[in-house]
Each structure stands twice: as structure tokens, then as C-alpha cells.
Amino acid sequence: MHTVDKLARQWDLKCPDVAIYDSPEPNAFATGARRNHALVAVSTGLMNAMTRDEVEAVLGHEMAHVGNGDMITMTLIQGVVNTFVIFLSQIIARLVASNVREGGSQAIFSLVNMLLQVGFGFLASIITMWFSRQREYRADAGAAKFVGAPKMIAALKRLKEAHSAEPLPKAINAFGINGGKDALFSTHPSLDNRIARLQGIQ
């Protein structure tokens, strides 16, 4: 697609593969292990629901994800956080178990370790979801830089109008461009907040 190729040149990147998939849900996402080895996918629902300028803005948003290296960064952050959760849980569980008589120390270690991993995992999820929401704001700003804030605002407003009552399946929720209400475990900010942030940089 010519628009993606043009945006890739603005980011000084190799043009990613482009896919259009059949779905009535207006949506788009970028994925890939490296900035110069990525895929940008757009649904037929989005192509049909938006004007040319609005589609360009959405593609600008996805190319900003690619240019910012968001896919690999999110994977690395998740990996680091998970490692920290496991390590800290085991350290504390060992300290607790060391104060228990030898006969029950292994059982105490296992129980405390499991409970701590659940608790720390819950807190870790808040951190990773916060980062996910921040990267959406950065991608919006990247799109605004290269295609103009008015186009990106118009695209978000169109998404808000077209947002169906049916949420995306949980398995691909992180790929959804739509955002409902802001919450601790939301991968995306609300569309209203994204629009307000862009209006502030016009």
C-alpha cells in the first residue's frame, strides 16, 4: 500500500508487509519482532467505515508503533516484569520457610511462593497495562506528527461512532484500536482521552 510505504520512509524504515483482513469490526494493528520486519493489518470494516484521510491516520498510528519499536519493547517489559515477580516471590518464600521447622519448610515455601506470585503478578499487570496505554498516546502523537493531528482526531471520532457493542475476543484484545473506559487493566486509553490529548497538541 502506497500510504504505508510513504509513512515507512518518513520513519526511515523498510516498508512492512501490509494485510487487509475480512472483519466488520473497524480495527488495525501492527506486529513484528523488529522495526524493519513488521506487519501492518487493517480490517475491511475499517476501510469501509473511514475516509481516505482517516485511514491514513490509522496507518500513521500503526506505523508509529513500528517506528517506536513498541512490539518488542512490550515483550521485553513483560519478560522483565515476570522474571522480577518469580525472583522476588522465591526470595521472600525462602525467607519465610527458613523460619519454619524442617519438616514443613518445603510446603510453606511452595504455598508462600504461589501466593506471592499471584499477588505480585497482579501488581505487575497494572504496570504493563499502564505502559501499554502510554504507548497508544505516543503512537497517536507519532501519527499526528506525520499526517496531522486533525486527521488522527477525525479517525478516533469515527472509531467512536463505529465502535460496535461487541468487544473484541480477549485473545486479540491487545491488538484492538478501540478503547473503552480507562481502567487499571485496559490495554488502550479511552477514545475520549486520546482525542483530548491530541487536541492539546494541535
N, C-alpha and C positions, 0 to 999 in steps of 0.2 A: 504494500500500500504506500502510495507516494507520500502521504502525510506522515506516516511513521518514519520513513526514510529521511524526510526533511528534519523531523524532530531529533532523530538519531545523530544527524550531522551537527545540529546545534549543541548536542551533548558531547560531541567528538567521540561517538560510539559507532560500532558496527551495527547496521540495521538488524533488529531482532526478527525472528520469524513472526509472522502475523497469521492468526487464525480467526475465522468467523464461525461461531457455533450456533446451532439452532436451539433457541430458547426464547420464550415470550418475555422472560424477566429481563428488564434493562440492566445489563451488567457488563463489566470488563475487569480484567486482571492481568497482571504481569507475573511471570515466574521464570526461574532460571538460576543456575549455580553461579554464574559470573555475569558481570556487566556487559561483556561482549559476547555472551552466549545466552540469550534470553528469548522468551516467547511472550508476545502480547496477544491476548484473546479478547474478542468483542462478541457479544451476543447479537443475534438478529433482532431481538426485541429492542436493544439499544439503538441499533442502526435505523430501525423503523420509527422509533419514537422521537428521535432528535434531528435537529437541523444539522447541516454540514459543519457550521461553526461549533455547535455543541459537541458533536462527535470529535472534532479536532481537539477541543478542550479536554475531553475524557482521555483521548490518546496522549495528550500532553501530560496529564496526571499519571498515567501508567508509565510513560517514558521517564518521568521524574523518579518513579520508584526504581526503574532500571538504572538511571544515571546516579542516583544516590546509593545504589548497592543495597537497597532495603531487604531484598530476599535473603541474601547471605547473611546480612547483619542480624536479621531477626532470628535466623537459625543459630548463629553463634551465641547471641544473647540467651536464647532458650537453653542451649547446651551448657553455658557457663552457670546460669542460674540453677539448672538441675544438678550439676556437679556440686555446687555450693550446698544445696539442700541435702544431698546424700552425705557429703563430708561432715557438715555441721551436725546432722542428726546422729551419725555414728559416734562422733566425738562426745557429744552430750550423753548419749545412751551408754557409752563405755564408762563415763564418769559416774553415772547413776548406778550401773551394775557393779562397779568396783566396791561400792559400799554395802553390797548385799552378800549374804553368806554364799560360799562357793556353789552349793547345791542348786540355788535358784538364780544365779547370776546370768546364765545364758538366756533363760526365759525372760528375765527382766530386761536384758539388753534388747532382745527381739521385740518385746512389747513397746518399750520406750522408743526404740528406733522407728518402728512403724508409725506410732502416734506423731512423732516429731516430723517425719517425712510428710505426713498428711497436713499437719499444721503449717510447716514451712513451705510446702508446695502451694498451699492456699495463698500465702503471702507473696510467693514468687509469681504466681499467676497475676496478681494485681500489678506487679512491676512490669511484667512483659506486656500486659494489655495496655498499660499506660504508654509504654514505648510505641506500641502498635498505633495508638491514636495519634501520638505526636508525629509519626512518620506520614500519616494521612495529611496532617496540616502542612508538612514540608512538601509533600507531593503536590498539593493544591497550589502552594506558593511557587513551586517549580513550573507548573503549568501556566500560572498567571504570568510568570516572567517571559515565557516564550510565545504564548498565544494571546495573552492579555487577560487581566482579571475579569472584565465584563463577560467574556466568553465562558470562563470557568464558573462564574456565578450563575449565568444562564443555564449551563449544563446541570448544576446542582439543583437549581429550581425546577428544571424539567424532571430530574430524577425524583424530586419530592412529589411532584404531581403524578408521576407514573408509578410510584412505588406501590407494588401490589400488597394486598393483605397477607399473601402467603410468604412467609420468611424463607430464605434460602435454607437448604438442608444443613444441619450442623457440621457435616463433614467438609463442606466447602464455604462455610460462613466467613472464614477469614479472607476469602477471595472476593466477597461481596463489596460492591462500591457503595451500596446504600448504608445508611446508618440510622438507627432508631434513636431512642433516648440515650444520653450519656450515662454510663454506668461503669463500675469498677472493672467488670469483666467484658466490656464491649471492645471489640477489635477496632471499631471505627467511631469517630465522634458523630454526634447528630448532624444531620444536613444543615439544620438551622445554625449551629455553631460554626460549621465550616463556611457557610455563606457570610456570617458576621465577621469571621476572621479575614476573609478576602475583601470584604467591603472596607475593612480597616486599613488595607494596604493599597487601595486604589489611588 
